[in-house]
Amino acid sequence: MLQGFQLSLTLDPRVGPLFENLDLSVGDGEKVALIGRNGVGKTRLLRILAGVDPPSSGKVVRSGGAMPAYLPQDFDLGFAGTLADLHEDVPYHALARAASRVGLSVDLLHASYSTLSLGEKMRGAIAGLLAIEPTILLLDEPTNHLDIHAKAWLTEFLRDCPESVLLVCHDRAILNEVPEKIYEITSRGLESYSGNYEFLQQEKQEAQARQQREWDAHQHEARRLKVAAEGIRQRAVKTGKKPRGNNYDAFQKPFFEAKKARVEKQAKAVLKRVEREVHDAPDKPFMADSLKIEFPTKPLRSGVPLTVRGLSKSYGPRQLFEGLNLVVENRARVAIVGPNGCGKTTFFRILLGQEQADGGEFAWSSDACIAAMSQGRTAVPMDLPAFEAAGGDPEQARTLLACLGMRGLVGERPVRQLSVGERTKVEIASMILRGANVLMLDEPTNHLDIPSIEALEAALDAFPGVVLFVSHDLEFVERLASDVINISEG
């Protein structure tokens, strides 16, 4: 078993702790996921549990012979040698045995690393971990850049392997298949949920509904007590007044004053109850603001903005696609899927006029105004604040960035200081605000946390034009796409 007790980490004392007093455990054979927004410290926590970095306070305990093996994010993707060279500190026979276990040909251990697919590199990385015979695998975003087939293999392997797994991941499909427990790092600390991501979402919704009912009941009781206190106070005022007529004498004065005092005491008691109700009030449920996006999009009058007929492309003897046909209707959300290397990005480049097809033709309608985002490249000014870099009307830019999850002061920071995921949001906002009615997005969910992916889904769903996107995120495709084109199937 691997356990962390009261783990805290402070990177800058002026800013305060990144996280503090976190307790967690991973049992023998247990599959656990660690989630949370970008920047909350998931990678730092994983490195502490792996023994790579020390915590500021707290301790990590390994019991029962627990031995962790850690795979960092974007592992050695640019290595120049072979897989065997990459894992030269591991006995070759152990590496070969582990390679066989993950379905990797032993011959590939001697192939140039640069010639391997990302799926093969992932299997090689896992083989390197397994070769040291660990009891627990600590994996940081292992699905980055993997295509659907590689993700399917990784999902099955992690679900069925006998080792314990602690996985940092933003892929909802994998989070629904692999973990039996999920830890979420929030501003309140570390929250634990039994079950997969779908169950976590259900629990959160039920908890919020329960919190809303408690809040509503408390507010109703507080209002009732205030009305009661005001009624008693009015009675006290009336009781203290001299009665009309001549029936009031000096002997009755003490009686009325005593009665007034009793009523005032009752009023004070009720007011104290009101104060206690306010003091003991449950937390008000957090409800995200409903922001309406005004898209400055040029209208698409054509019912079919894009037509593709018989498109073909090859590089030498390697055929990417042949006879590709596609009709894109107005307001369509078209997902382009397929394994890495099948030609998805090349297809985009052809549609943008950046590359020539070998055969076939395509035509955009005359009113199509296209904006495109390339994978891993940021086209917005790096030194401007995010809302200025997005362009367009400043208030529209702030509203759109807020809808994409960049609220408050985050939108004021220079793009250079933003995370990769936040830069992606600024670029998408820029594409929308410049009036484009066709968006072409290559892997837009890379480096985004789950709330950001869900915010992006909502914004793109509301977009009044056409969206063409390349994605390996099955959940994102399922939720957003109206049409799916599998390049590998022609």
HUVEN-V394784 format. One record per residue. N is the residue number from 1. RES is the residue in one letter. SS is DSSP state (a for helix, b for strand, c for the rest). PSI is psi in radians with two decimals (* if undefined). D_LAST is the distance of its C-alpha to the last C-alpha in Angstrom with 2 decimals. Layout:
n->N res->RES ss->SS psi->PSI d_last->D_LAST
n->N res->RES ss->SS psi->PSI d_last->D_LAST
//
This chain:
n->1 res->M ss->c psi->2.48 d_last->48.36
n->2 res->L ss->b psi->2.23 d_last->47.57
n->3 res->Q ss->b psi->2.54 d_last->49.46
n->4 res->G ss->b psi->2.30 d_last->50.05
n->5 res->F ss->b psi->2.13 d_last->53.29
n->6 res->Q ss->b psi->0.78 d_last->54.07
n->7 res->L ss->b psi->2.24 d_last->51.62
n->8 res->S ss->b psi->2.61 d_last->52.03
n->9 res->L ss->b psi->2.19 d_last->50.73
n->10 res->T ss->c psi->2.09 d_last->52.15
n->11 res->L ss->c psi->-0.60 d_last->50.66
n->12 res->D ss->b psi->1.95 d_last->52.93
n->13 res->P ss->c psi->-0.46 d_last->56.25
n->14 res->R ss->c psi->-0.48 d_last->56.36
n->15 res->V ss->c psi->-0.53 d_last->53.16
n->16 res->G ss->b psi->-3.13 d_last->53.92
n->17 res->P ss->c psi->2.49 d_last->51.99
n->18 res->L ss->c psi->-0.74 d_last->48.22
n->19 res->F ss->b psi->2.80 d_last->48.73
n->20 res->E ss->b psi->2.57 d_last->51.85
n->21 res->N ss->b psi->0.81 d_last->53.21
n->22 res->L ss->b psi->2.30 d_last->49.94
n->23 res->D ss->b psi->2.30 d_last->50.30
n->24 res->L ss->b psi->2.84 d_last->47.47
n->25 res->S ss->b psi->2.61 d_last->47.01
n->26 res->V ss->b psi->1.99 d_last->44.38
n->27 res->G ss->c psi->3.01 d_last->45.67
n->28 res->D ss->c psi->2.16 d_last->45.07
n->29 res->G ss->c psi->0.08 d_last->41.56
n->30 res->E ss->c psi->2.48 d_last->40.87
n->31 res->K ss->b psi->2.01 d_last->37.48
n->32 res->V ss->b psi->2.44 d_last->38.17
n->33 res->A ss->b psi->2.60 d_last->36.17
n->34 res->L ss->b psi->2.08 d_last->37.72
n->35 res->I ss->b psi->3.04 d_last->36.45
n->36 res->G ss->b psi->2.86 d_last->37.90
n->37 res->R ss->c psi->2.75 d_last->37.40
n->38 res->N ss->c psi->2.35 d_last->36.74
n->39 res->G ss->c psi->0.02 d_last->40.08
n->40 res->V ss->c psi->-0.18 d_last->42.00
n->41 res->G ss->c psi->0.37 d_last->42.35
n->42 res->K ss->a psi->-0.84 d_last->39.82
n->43 res->T ss->a psi->-0.73 d_last->39.26
n->44 res->R ss->a psi->-0.74 d_last->43.02
n->45 res->L ss->a psi->-0.72 d_last->43.82
n->46 res->L ss->a psi->-0.71 d_last->41.42
n->47 res->R ss->a psi->-0.62 d_last->43.05
n->48 res->I ss->a psi->-0.78 d_last->46.47
n->49 res->L ss->a psi->-0.53 d_last->45.61
n->50 res->A ss->a psi->-0.17 d_last->44.27
n->51 res->G ss->c psi->0.17 d_last->47.57
n->52 res->V ss->c psi->-0.75 d_last->46.06
n->53 res->D ss->c psi->2.64 d_last->47.97
n->54 res->P ss->c psi->2.66 d_last->51.20
n->55 res->P ss->c psi->2.84 d_last->51.66
n->56 res->S ss->c psi->-0.61 d_last->54.35
n->57 res->S ss->b psi->2.90 d_last->55.91
n->58 res->G ss->b psi->-3.13 d_last->55.25
n->59 res->K ss->b psi->2.71 d_last->54.32
n->60 res->V ss->b psi->2.28 d_last->51.61
n->61 res->V ss->b psi->2.23 d_last->52.74
n->62 res->R ss->b psi->2.10 d_last->51.11
n->63 res->S ss->c psi->2.78 d_last->52.71
n->64 res->G ss->c psi->0.54 d_last->52.40
n->65 res->G ss->c psi->0.40 d_last->51.12
n->66 res->A ss->c psi->2.28 d_last->48.09
n->67 res->M ss->c psi->1.94 d_last->46.18
n->68 res->P ss->b psi->2.66 d_last->43.33
n->69 res->A ss->b psi->2.27 d_last->40.52
n->70 res->Y ss->b psi->2.27 d_last->38.90
n->71 res->L ss->b psi->1.94 d_last->35.44
n->72 res->P ss->c psi->2.93 d_last->35.50
n->73 res->Q ss->c psi->2.51 d_last->32.78
n->74 res->D ss->c psi->0.94 d_last->30.47
n->75 res->F ss->c psi->2.09 d_last->32.05
n->76 res->D ss->c psi->0.68 d_last->32.61
n->77 res->L ss->c psi->-0.42 d_last->29.13
n->78 res->G ss->c psi->0.34 d_last->30.65
n->79 res->F ss->c psi->2.48 d_last->32.78
n->80 res->A ss->c psi->-0.32 d_last->33.45
n->81 res->G ss->c psi->-2.47 d_last->34.48
n->82 res->T ss->b psi->3.00 d_last->33.10
n->83 res->L ss->a psi->-0.70 d_last->32.73
n->84 res->A ss->a psi->-0.67 d_last->36.09
n->85 res->D ss->a psi->-0.72 d_last->37.62
n->86 res->L ss->a psi->-0.60 d_last->36.35
n->87 res->H ss->c psi->0.71 d_last->38.12
n->88 res->E ss->c psi->-0.32 d_last->41.11
n->89 res->D ss->c psi->-0.02 d_last->43.55
n->90 res->V ss->c psi->2.37 d_last->42.26
n->91 res->P ss->c psi->2.36 d_last->43.53
n->92 res->Y ss->a psi->-0.72 d_last->40.92
n->93 res->H ss->a psi->-0.60 d_last->41.40
n->94 res->A ss->a psi->-0.69 d_last->40.79
n->95 res->L ss->a psi->-0.73 d_last->37.59
n->96 res->A ss->a psi->-0.72 d_last->36.34
n->97 res->R ss->a psi->-0.73 d_last->37.23
n->98 res->A ss->a psi->-0.65 d_last->35.43
n->99 res->A ss->a psi->-0.72 d_last->32.30
n->100 res->S ss->a psi->-0.66 d_last->32.29
n->101 res->R ss->a psi->-0.59 d_last->32.70
n->102 res->V ss->c psi->0.19 d_last->29.55
n->103 res->G ss->c psi->0.50 d_last->27.47
n->104 res->L ss->c psi->2.19 d_last->27.60
n->105 res->S ss->c psi->2.39 d_last->28.44
n->106 res->V ss->a psi->-0.51 d_last->31.91
n->107 res->D ss->a psi->-0.57 d_last->30.75
n->108 res->L ss->a psi->-0.27 d_last->28.71
n->109 res->L ss->a psi->-0.38 d_last->32.06
n->110 res->H ss->a psi->0.04 d_last->32.93
n->111 res->A ss->c psi->2.68 d_last->29.69
n->112 res->S ss->b psi->2.27 d_last->29.76
n->113 res->Y ss->a psi->-0.62 d_last->28.94
n->114 res->S ss->a psi->-0.33 d_last->26.96
n->115 res->T ss->a psi->-0.16 d_last->24.43
n->116 res->L ss->c psi->2.58 d_last->23.67
n->117 res->S ss->c psi->2.88 d_last->20.79
n->118 res->L ss->a psi->-0.59 d_last->22.08
n->119 res->G ss->a psi->-0.71 d_last->21.69
n->120 res->E ss->a psi->-0.65 d_last->23.82
n->121 res->K ss->a psi->-0.68 d_last->26.26
n->122 res->M ss->a psi->-0.80 d_last->26.66
n->123 res->R ss->a psi->-0.68 d_last->27.45
n->124 res->G ss->a psi->-0.69 d_last->29.83
n->125 res->A ss->a psi->-0.74 d_last->31.52
n->126 res->I ss->a psi->-0.68 d_last->32.05
n->127 res->A ss->a psi->-0.70 d_last->33.38
n->128 res->G ss->a psi->-0.63 d_last->35.82
n->129 res->L ss->a psi->-0.81 d_last->37.09
n->130 res->L ss->a psi->-0.45 d_last->37.43
n->131 res->A ss->c psi->-0.42 d_last->39.34
n->132 res->I ss->c psi->0.10 d_last->42.34
n->133 res->E ss->c psi->1.03 d_last->42.39
n->134 res->P ss->c psi->2.90 d_last->42.38
n->135 res->T ss->c psi->-0.26 d_last->43.09
n->136 res->I ss->b psi->2.33 d_last->41.11
n->137 res->L ss->b psi->2.18 d_last->37.89
n->138 res->L ss->b psi->1.92 d_last->37.98
n->139 res->L ss->b psi->2.18 d_last->34.50
n->140 res->D ss->b psi->1.87 d_last->33.99
n->141 res->E ss->c psi->0.96 d_last->30.56
n->142 res->P ss->c psi->-0.24 d_last->28.70
n->143 res->T ss->c psi->-0.11 d_last->25.35
n->144 res->N ss->c psi->2.24 d_last->25.30
n->145 res->H ss->c psi->-0.01 d_last->22.17
n->146 res->L ss->c psi->2.50 d_last->20.70
n->147 res->D ss->c psi->3.12 d_last->17.10
n->148 res->I ss->a psi->-0.68 d_last->16.65
n->149 res->H ss->a psi->-0.75 d_last->16.93
n->150 res->A ss->a psi->-0.66 d_last->20.02
n->151 res->K ss->a psi->-0.68 d_last->21.50
n->152 res->A ss->a psi->-0.75 d_last->21.20
n->153 res->W ss->a psi->-0.81 d_last->23.06
n->154 res->L ss->a psi->-0.72 d_last->25.63
n->155 res->T ss->a psi->-0.86 d_last->26.27
n->156 res->E ss->a psi->-0.73 d_last->27.01
n->157 res->F ss->a psi->-0.85 d_last->29.13
n->158 res->L ss->a psi->-0.63 d_last->31.22
n->159 res->R ss->a psi->-0.63 d_last->31.77
n->160 res->D ss->a psi->-0.22 d_last->32.99
n->161 res->C ss->c psi->2.59 d_last->34.80
n->162 res->P ss->c psi->-0.32 d_last->38.63
n->163 res->E ss->c psi->2.69 d_last->39.23
n->164 res->S ss->b psi->2.69 d_last->39.93
n->165 res->V ss->b psi->2.29 d_last->37.33
n->166 res->L ss->b psi->2.03 d_last->37.97
n->167 res->L ss->b psi->2.13 d_last->34.73
n->168 res->V ss->b psi->2.16 d_last->34.38
n->169 res->C ss->c psi->2.54 d_last->31.10
n->170 res->H ss->c psi->0.12 d_last->29.64
n->171 res->D ss->c psi->1.93 d_last->26.54
n->172 res->R ss->a psi->-0.55 d_last->27.52
n->173 res->A ss->a psi->-0.77 d_last->25.21
n->174 res->I ss->a psi->-0.66 d_last->26.95
n->175 res->L ss->a psi->-0.37 d_last->30.28
n->176 res->N ss->a psi->-0.29 d_last->29.96
n->177 res->E ss->a psi->-0.63 d_last->29.26
n->178 res->V ss->c psi->-0.99 d_last->31.51
n->179 res->P ss->c psi->2.58 d_last->34.85
n->180 res->E ss->c psi->-0.09 d_last->37.83
n->181 res->K ss->b psi->2.48 d_last->39.69
n->182 res->I ss->b psi->2.27 d_last->38.81
n->183 res->Y ss->b psi->2.37 d_last->41.11
n->184 res->E ss->b psi->2.16 d_last->40.69
n->185 res->I ss->b psi->2.13 d_last->42.63
n->186 res->T ss->b psi->-3.12 d_last->44.03
n->187 res->S ss->c psi->-0.31 d_last->46.97
n->188 res->R ss->c psi->-0.13 d_last->49.09
n->189 res->G ss->b psi->-2.51 d_last->48.29
n->190 res->L ss->b psi->2.10 d_last->46.21
n->191 res->E ss->b psi->2.39 d_last->45.27
n->192 res->S ss->b psi->2.40 d_last->44.31
n->193 res->Y ss->b psi->2.32 d_last->42.23
n->194 res->S ss->b psi->2.29 d_last->41.88
n->195 res->G ss->c psi->-3.00 d_last->38.44
n->196 res->N ss->c psi->-3.00 d_last->34.89
n->197 res->Y ss->a psi->-0.65 d_last->33.68
n->198 res->E ss->a psi->-0.72 d_last->33.37
n->199 res->F ss->a psi->-0.68 d_last->36.98
n->200 res->L ss->a psi->-0.80 d_last->38.05
n->201 res->Q ss->a psi->-0.70 d_last->36.79
n->202 res->Q ss->a psi->-0.76 d_last->38.63
n->203 res->E ss->a psi->-0.72 d_last->41.77
n->204 res->K ss->a psi->-0.76 d_last->41.67
n->205 res->Q ss->a psi->-0.73 d_last->41.39
n->206 res->E ss->a psi->-0.70 d_last->44.25
n->207 res->A ss->a psi->-0.70 d_last->46.34
n->208 res->Q ss->a psi->-0.69 d_last->45.87
n->209 res->A ss->a psi->-0.72 d_last->46.83
n->210 res->R ss->a psi->-0.76 d_last->49.85
n->211 res->Q ss->a psi->-0.66 d_last->50.83
n->212 res->Q ss->a psi->-0.72 d_last->50.59
n->213 res->R ss->a psi->-0.75 d_last->52.87
n->214 res->E ss->a psi->-0.72 d_last->55.36
n->215 res->W ss->a psi->-0.79 d_last->55.36
n->216 res->D ss->a psi->-0.76 d_last->55.90
n->217 res->A ss->a psi->-0.72 d_last->58.71
n->218 res->H ss->a psi->-0.77 d_last->60.35
n->219 res->Q ss->a psi->-0.68 d_last->60.23
n->220 res->H ss->a psi->-0.78 d_last->61.76
n->221 res->E ss->a psi->-0.70 d_last->64.56
n->222 res->A ss->a psi->-0.72 d_last->65.27
n->223 res->R ss->a psi->-0.71 d_last->65.65
n->224 res->R ss->a psi->-0.76 d_last->67.93
n->225 res->L ss->a psi->-0.65 d_last->70.14
n->226 res->K ss->a psi->-0.74 d_last->70.44
n->227 res->V ss->a psi->-0.76 d_last->71.57
n->228 res->A ss->a psi->-0.75 d_last->74.04
n->229 res->A ss->a psi->-0.70 d_last->75.40
n->230 res->E ss->a psi->-0.67 d_last->75.94
n->231 res->G ss->a psi->-0.75 d_last->77.77
n->232 res->I ss->a psi->-0.67 d_last->80.05
n->233 res->R ss->a psi->-0.70 d_last->80.73
n->234 res->Q ss->a psi->-0.67 d_last->81.83
n->235 res->R ss->a psi->-0.70 d_last->84.12
n->236 res->A ss->a psi->-0.69 d_last->85.66
n->237 res->V ss->a psi->-0.78 d_last->86.42
n->238 res->K ss->a psi->-0.68 d_last->88.04
n->239 res->T ss->a psi->-0.59 d_last->90.00
n->240 res->G ss->c psi->-0.17 d_last->91.53
n->241 res->K ss->c psi->2.62 d_last->92.85
n->242 res->K ss->c psi->2.28 d_last->96.50
n->243 res->P ss->c psi->2.64 d_last->96.85
n->244 res->R ss->c psi->2.73 d_last->98.04
n->245 res->G ss->c psi->-2.91 d_last->101.67
n->246 res->N ss->c psi->0.31 d_last->104.71
n->247 res->N ss->c psi->0.05 d_last->103.67
n->248 res->Y ss->c psi->2.17 d_last->102.48
n->249 res->D ss->c psi->3.09 d_last->105.11
n->250 res->A ss->a psi->-0.47 d_last->105.23
n->251 res->F ss->a psi->-0.47 d_last->105.31
n->252 res->Q ss->a psi->-0.28 d_last->101.86
n->253 res->K ss->a psi->-0.83 d_last->100.18
n->254 res->P ss->a psi->-0.61 d_last->99.44
n->255 res->F ss->a psi->-0.85 d_last->97.87
n->256 res->F ss->a psi->-0.63 d_last->95.41
n->257 res->E ss->a psi->-0.69 d_last->94.61
n->258 res->A ss->a psi->-0.70 d_last->93.87
n->259 res->K ss->a psi->-0.72 d_last->91.65
n->260 res->K ss->a psi->-0.74 d_last->89.79
n->261 res->A ss->a psi->-0.70 d_last->89.31
n->262 res->R ss->a psi->-0.75 d_last->87.87
n->263 res->V ss->a psi->-0.72 d_last->85.37
n->264 res->E ss->a psi->-0.65 d_last->84.40
n->265 res->K ss->a psi->-0.71 d_last->83.89
n->266 res->Q ss->a psi->-0.75 d_last->81.57
n->267 res->A ss->a psi->-0.75 d_last->79.60
n->268 res->K ss->a psi->-0.67 d_last->79.31
n->269 res->A ss->a psi->-0.74 d_last->78.12
n->270 res->V ss->a psi->-0.70 d_last->75.35
n->271 res->L ss->a psi->-0.64 d_last->74.37
n->272 res->K ss->a psi->-0.67 d_last->74.16
n->273 res->R ss->a psi->-0.69 d_last->71.79
n->274 res->V ss->a psi->-0.78 d_last->69.66
n->275 res->E ss->a psi->-0.71 d_last->69.68
n->276 res->R ss->a psi->-0.69 d_last->68.68
n->277 res->E ss->a psi->-0.74 d_last->65.84
n->278 res->V ss->a psi->-0.75 d_last->64.55
n->279 res->H ss->a psi->-0.68 d_last->65.01
n->280 res->D ss->c psi->0.27 d_last->63.35
n->281 res->A ss->c psi->2.45 d_last->60.48
n->282 res->P ss->c psi->2.80 d_last->57.07
n->283 res->D ss->c psi->2.41 d_last->54.39
n->284 res->K ss->c psi->2.27 d_last->52.84
n->285 res->P ss->c psi->2.41 d_last->49.22
n->286 res->F ss->c psi->2.19 d_last->46.73
n->287 res->M ss->c psi->2.10 d_last->44.69
n->288 res->A ss->c psi->2.40 d_last->42.18
n->289 res->D ss->c psi->2.43 d_last->43.08
n->290 res->S ss->c psi->1.81 d_last->41.02
n->291 res->L ss->c psi->2.30 d_last->40.18
n->292 res->K ss->c psi->2.20 d_last->38.93
n->293 res->I ss->c psi->2.21 d_last->36.60
n->294 res->E ss->c psi->1.78 d_last->37.35
n->295 res->F ss->c psi->2.12 d_last->34.18
n->296 res->P ss->c psi->0.82 d_last->35.26
n->297 res->T ss->c psi->2.36 d_last->32.02
n->298 res->K ss->c psi->2.27 d_last->32.07
n->299 res->P ss->c psi->2.48 d_last->31.15
n->300 res->L ss->c psi->1.93 d_last->27.93
n->301 res->R ss->c psi->-0.39 d_last->29.18
n->302 res->S ss->c psi->2.39 d_last->25.98
n->303 res->G ss->c psi->-0.37 d_last->24.23
n->304 res->V ss->c psi->1.56 d_last->20.82
n->305 res->P ss->c psi->-0.43 d_last->21.00
n->306 res->L ss->b psi->2.32 d_last->17.53
n->307 res->T ss->b psi->2.27 d_last->15.47
n->308 res->V ss->b psi->2.26 d_last->12.38
n->309 res->R ss->b psi->2.08 d_last->11.85
n->310 res->G ss->b psi->0.60 d_last->9.88
n->311 res->L ss->b psi->2.35 d_last->9.67
n->312 res->S ss->b psi->2.62 d_last->9.52
n->313 res->K ss->b psi->2.36 d_last->11.29
n->314 res->S ss->b psi->2.77 d_last->13.03
n->315 res->Y ss->b psi->1.79 d_last->16.32
n->316 res->G ss->c psi->-2.28 d_last->18.47
n->317 res->P ss->c psi->-0.14 d_last->17.15
n->318 res->R ss->b psi->1.97 d_last->14.41
n->319 res->Q ss->b psi->2.10 d_last->10.92
n->320 res->L ss->b psi->-0.98 d_last->9.15
n->321 res->F ss->b psi->2.76 d_last->6.03
n->322 res->E ss->b psi->2.39 d_last->6.39
n->323 res->G ss->b psi->0.66 d_last->6.87
n->324 res->L ss->b psi->2.18 d_last->5.66
n->325 res->N ss->b psi->2.47 d_last->8.22
n->326 res->L ss->b psi->2.32 d_last->10.35
n->327 res->V ss->b psi->2.05 d_last->14.01
n->328 res->V ss->b psi->2.05 d_last->16.04
n->329 res->E ss->c psi->2.84 d_last->19.44
n->330 res->N ss->c psi->2.41 d_last->22.61
n->331 res->R ss->c psi->0.24 d_last->23.23
n->332 res->A ss->c psi->2.63 d_last->19.65
n->333 res->R ss->b psi->1.76 d_last->18.76
n->334 res->V ss->b psi->2.07 d_last->15.04
n->335 res->A ss->b psi->2.27 d_last->13.97
n->336 res->I ss->b psi->1.99 d_last->11.22
n->337 res->V ss->b psi->2.98 d_last->10.92
n->338 res->G ss->c psi->2.87 d_last->9.93
n->339 res->P ss->c psi->2.77 d_last->12.40
n->340 res->N ss->c psi->2.38 d_last->14.66
n->341 res->G ss->c psi->0.04 d_last->13.81
n->342 res->C ss->c psi->-0.21 d_last->10.00
n->343 res->G ss->c psi->0.30 d_last->10.63
n->344 res->K ss->a psi->-0.86 d_last->11.20
n->345 res->T ss->a psi->-0.65 d_last->14.70
n->346 res->T ss->a psi->-0.72 d_last->13.94
n->347 res->F ss->a psi->-0.78 d_last->11.74
n->348 res->F ss->a psi->-0.79 d_last->14.89
n->349 res->R ss->a psi->-0.63 d_last->17.18
n->350 res->I ss->a psi->-0.79 d_last->15.75
n->351 res->L ss->a psi->-0.48 d_last->16.23
n->352 res->L ss->c psi->-0.01 d_last->19.68
n->353 res->G ss->c psi->0.27 d_last->20.61
n->354 res->Q ss->c psi->-0.16 d_last->21.19
n->355 res->E ss->c psi->2.63 d_last->18.95
n->356 res->Q ss->c psi->2.43 d_last->18.04
n->357 res->A ss->c psi->2.73 d_last->14.71
n->358 res->D ss->c psi->-0.54 d_last->14.93
n->359 res->G ss->b psi->2.89 d_last->13.94
n->360 res->G ss->b psi->-3.05 d_last->13.28
n->361 res->E ss->b psi->2.83 d_last->15.14
n->362 res->F ss->b psi->2.73 d_last->15.55
n->363 res->A ss->b psi->2.26 d_last->18.78
n->364 res->W ss->b psi->2.58 d_last->20.61
n->365 res->S ss->c psi->2.73 d_last->23.55
n->366 res->S ss->c psi->-0.39 d_last->26.94
n->367 res->D ss->c psi->0.14 d_last->28.01
n->368 res->A ss->c psi->2.17 d_last->25.11
n->369 res->C ss->c psi->1.88 d_last->26.77
n->370 res->I ss->b psi->2.38 d_last->24.27
n->371 res->A ss->b psi->2.36 d_last->25.16
n->372 res->A ss->b psi->2.58 d_last->23.00
n->373 res->M ss->b psi->2.17 d_last->23.71
n->374 res->S ss->c psi->2.62 d_last->22.58
n->375 res->Q ss->c psi->2.25 d_last->22.54
n->376 res->G ss->c psi->0.18 d_last->26.01
n->377 res->R ss->c psi->2.36 d_last->27.63
n->378 res->T ss->c psi->2.15 d_last->30.35
n->379 res->A ss->c psi->0.02 d_last->31.10
n->380 res->V ss->c psi->2.71 d_last->34.13
n->381 res->P ss->c psi->2.28 d_last->37.74
n->382 res->M ss->c psi->-0.44 d_last->38.83
n->383 res->D ss->c psi->-0.11 d_last->42.54
n->384 res->L ss->c psi->2.66 d_last->42.50
n->385 res->P ss->b psi->2.66 d_last->42.88
n->386 res->A ss->a psi->-0.78 d_last->39.62
n->387 res->F ss->a psi->-0.51 d_last->40.50
n->388 res->E ss->a psi->-0.69 d_last->41.46
n->389 res->A ss->a psi->-0.53 d_last->38.39
n->390 res->A ss->c psi->-0.45 d_last->36.25
n->391 res->G ss->c psi->-3.09 d_last->38.08
n->392 res->G ss->c psi->-2.86 d_last->39.01
n->393 res->D ss->c psi->2.27 d_last->41.86
n->394 res->P ss->a psi->-0.69 d_last->43.23
n->395 res->E ss->a psi->-0.70 d_last->43.68
n->396 res->Q ss->a psi->-0.71 d_last->40.18
n->397 res->A ss->a psi->-0.78 d_last->38.89
n->398 res->R ss->a psi->-0.74 d_last->41.04
n->399 res->T ss->a psi->-0.77 d_last->39.96
n->400 res->L ss->a psi->-0.74 d_last->36.23
n->401 res->L ss->a psi->-0.66 d_last->36.67
n->402 res->A ss->a psi->-0.70 d_last->38.75
n->403 res->C ss->a psi->-0.46 d_last->36.04
n->404 res->L ss->c psi->0.11 d_last->33.70
n->405 res->G ss->c psi->0.07 d_last->36.39
n->406 res->M ss->c psi->1.46 d_last->38.40
n->407 res->R ss->c psi->2.80 d_last->41.76
n->408 res->G ss->a psi->-2.38 d_last->45.24
n->409 res->L ss->a psi->-0.26 d_last->46.09
n->410 res->V ss->a psi->-0.66 d_last->42.61
n->411 res->G ss->a psi->-0.21 d_last->41.71
n->412 res->E ss->a psi->-0.23 d_last->44.77
n->413 res->R ss->c psi->2.59 d_last->43.84
n->414 res->P ss->b psi->2.53 d_last->42.66
n->415 res->V ss->a psi->-0.60 d_last->38.93
n->416 res->R ss->a psi->-0.52 d_last->39.94
n->417 res->Q ss->a psi->-0.05 d_last->41.49
n->418 res->L ss->c psi->2.74 d_last->38.51
n->419 res->S ss->c psi->2.92 d_last->36.12
n->420 res->V ss->a psi->-0.72 d_last->32.54
n->421 res->G ss->a psi->-0.71 d_last->31.45
n->422 res->E ss->a psi->-0.63 d_last->34.12
n->423 res->R ss->a psi->-0.64 d_last->33.07
n->424 res->T ss->a psi->-0.74 d_last->29.56
n->425 res->K ss->a psi->-0.73 d_last->31.28
n->426 res->V ss->a psi->-0.71 d_last->33.41
n->427 res->E ss->a psi->-0.72 d_last->30.48
n->428 res->I ss->a psi->-0.73 d_last->28.67
n->429 res->A ss->a psi->-0.73 d_last->32.06
n->430 res->S ss->a psi->-0.72 d_last->32.50
n->431 res->M ss->a psi->-0.73 d_last->29.22
n->432 res->I ss->a psi->-0.76 d_last->30.32
n->433 res->L ss->a psi->-0.32 d_last->33.93
n->434 res->R ss->c psi->0.07 d_last->33.28
n->435 res->G ss->c psi->0.18 d_last->32.18
n->436 res->A ss->c psi->2.49 d_last->28.40
n->437 res->N ss->c psi->0.00 d_last->26.64
n->438 res->V ss->b psi->2.11 d_last->23.07
n->439 res->L ss->b psi->2.29 d_last->22.56
n->440 res->M ss->b psi->1.98 d_last->19.77
n->441 res->L ss->b psi->2.16 d_last->20.32
n->442 res->D ss->b psi->1.90 d_last->18.98
n->443 res->E ss->c psi->1.04 d_last->20.11
n->444 res->P ss->c psi->-0.33 d_last->23.07
n->445 res->T ss->c psi->-0.08 d_last->24.45
n->446 res->N ss->c psi->2.32 d_last->25.12
n->447 res->H ss->c psi->0.09 d_last->28.91
n->448 res->L ss->c psi->2.47 d_last->29.62
n->449 res->D ss->c psi->3.01 d_last->31.86
n->450 res->I ss->a psi->-0.82 d_last->31.26
n->451 res->P ss->a psi->-0.63 d_last->33.55
n->452 res->S ss->a psi->-0.68 d_last->31.89
n->453 res->I ss->a psi->-0.75 d_last->28.37
n->454 res->E ss->a psi->-0.63 d_last->29.81
n->455 res->A ss->a psi->-0.70 d_last->31.57
n->456 res->L ss->a psi->-0.72 d_last->28.41
n->457 res->E ss->a psi->-0.82 d_last->26.66
n->458 res->A ss->a psi->-0.75 d_last->29.68
n->459 res->A ss->a psi->-0.77 d_last->29.82
n->460 res->L ss->a psi->-0.56 d_last->26.17
n->461 res->D ss->a psi->-0.61 d_last->26.50
n->462 res->A ss->a psi->-0.25 d_last->29.57
n->463 res->F ss->c psi->2.27 d_last->28.11
n->464 res->P ss->c psi->0.13 d_last->28.45
n->465 res->G ss->c psi->-2.59 d_last->25.51
n->466 res->V ss->b psi->2.45 d_last->21.73
n->467 res->V ss->b psi->2.12 d_last->20.28
n->468 res->L ss->b psi->2.25 d_last->16.90
n->469 res->F ss->b psi->2.51 d_last->16.89
n->470 res->V ss->b psi->2.29 d_last->15.32
n->471 res->S ss->c psi->2.54 d_last->16.92
n->472 res->H ss->c psi->0.10 d_last->17.33
n->473 res->D ss->c psi->1.79 d_last->20.20
n->474 res->L ss->a psi->-0.73 d_last->19.38
n->475 res->E ss->a psi->-0.74 d_last->22.53
n->476 res->F ss->a psi->-0.78 d_last->21.94
n->477 res->V ss->a psi->-0.80 d_last->18.48
n->478 res->E ss->a psi->-0.68 d_last->20.07
n->479 res->R ss->a psi->-0.57 d_last->23.09
n->480 res->L ss->a psi->-0.66 d_last->21.69
n->481 res->A ss->c psi->2.36 d_last->18.23
n->482 res->S ss->c psi->-0.44 d_last->18.26
n->483 res->D ss->b psi->2.53 d_last->14.46
n->484 res->V ss->b psi->2.18 d_last->11.83
n->485 res->I ss->b psi->2.05 d_last->8.29
n->486 res->N ss->b psi->1.84 d_last->6.71
n->487 res->I ss->a psi->-0.65 d_last->5.14
n->488 res->S ss->a psi->-0.33 d_last->5.58
n->489 res->E ss->a psi->0.06 d_last->3.81
n->490 res->G ss->c psi->* d_last->0.00
//
